[in-house]
């Protein structure tokens, strides 16, 4: 039983380590960020008969992080980083993806954690995926 768990753990570690040599983690995060940028809603305007609290809620939800510009910028950067890895420059692509994943966490990480309080899990999931990319590509960049 214990040997089986060790084998599964070693196999999972190998899969995660080997995924840094592929563009798929970066493309996944980039695609999800671009998709999130396309689906962010604009705040609704003041309508007759609406209360002030619904207008504030609409503005709060629409201006929540990650913003549209942030999603497009980081999404495009991760797609480019994935292309660098796909093109064969694995070390530089891993460093590029590590840097942009870390920057995403600096800009949007705290808001991702706070979003759970407001009932939104998408920003938290994007932050967790960025953390995974930073760890995976960072290991490949610093310890090839």
N, C-alpha and C positions, 0 to 999 in steps of 0.2 A: 504494500500500500504506500509506504513512504517513498520507495523507489519510483513509483509511478508519478507521485507529486513532483519529485525532483526532475523527472524527465519532462513533465509538462512545463515546469518553470524554466528549464533550460531551453526548450523548444520555443516558448513565448519570448524569452530574451533574445534568441537568435532571430526570430521574425521581426522584432522591434528594431534590433540593430541593423539588420539587412534592409529594412524599409527606408533608411536614410540614404541608400544608394539609388533610390527610385524617386521619381517626381510625384508620386501619388499622394503622399501626405500634404505636400504644398499645394497641389492642384485641388485637393479636397477642401482645404481651408480657403483657398482663393475663390473657388466656385461657390462655396457657402456664403462667403462675405459678399460677393457680387450679387448673389440671389437675395441676400438680406437687404442690400442696398436698393434693389429693385422693388422690394415689397414693403419698405418703410412707408407709412402713411403720413400724409400731410395733416396738420391740425385742422379741425373743422372750424369754420367761421362762426361768428355769433349769429345764432338763429333766433327768431322771435319765439318766445315761449320756453327757451332753455334756461336752466339755472346757471349761475356763475360757476358752480362747482363742476359741472360737466364740461364747461369750456376750459377750466383749468386742468381737468383730467385729460382732455384731448391734447392740450399743449404739452403736458407732462409726458404723455405716452409718445408723442411725435418727436419731442426733442430729447428723448432718452438716448443714451449711448448704446451701441455705436451709431454715430450719425451717418447720413448718406455719403458724405464726402469721405469719412473715415473708412466706410465699407469699400468704396470704390478704390481708394488709394491703397489700402492694405491688400485688398483682393487682387488688384493688378500686380502689386509687388510680389505676392506669393505665386501668381501664375507665371511671372517672369522668372522667379527663382526656381520653380519647377522646370521651366524650359531650360535653364542653365544646367540643371542636373541631367535632364533628358539629353542635352547636347553632348554630354560626356565629361563636363568639368565638375566632378562630384564634390571636390573639396571646396571650391569657391562657391558653388551652388548651395552647399550645406551652410557655409558661413553667411551667405546672403539671406537664406531662409531663417537661420538662427537670429540674425540681427533684426529682421522685420517681424518675426514672431515676438521677440523681446520688446520691440517698440510697440507692438500692438498691446501687449500686456501692460506696458507703462501707461499708455493712453487710455485703454478701455478695461483693464483688469479689475479695478476697484468697482467700476460701474457694473461689471458683470456679476460680481459678488452681491452687490446691493440690489440687482434686478430681481433676485429671488424673493425679496421682501414684497415687491410689487407684483409678484405672480408671473414674471416672465423668465423663461428658462433658456431662450435662444441666446441672449448675451452671455450667460454663464457657460453654455455649451461651446460657444465660439472661443471663450477665454480658456476653457479646458483644452480644446483642440490646439490653440496657439501654444499653450504650455507644453503639450505633448510634442508639437513640432519643434519648439525651442530645445527641449531635452533631447529629442532624437537627432536633429541636425546639429545641435551643439556638441553632442558626443562625437559625431562623425567629423566635425570641423576641428575640435581641439585634440582629439585622440584618434587620428585616422588609422 
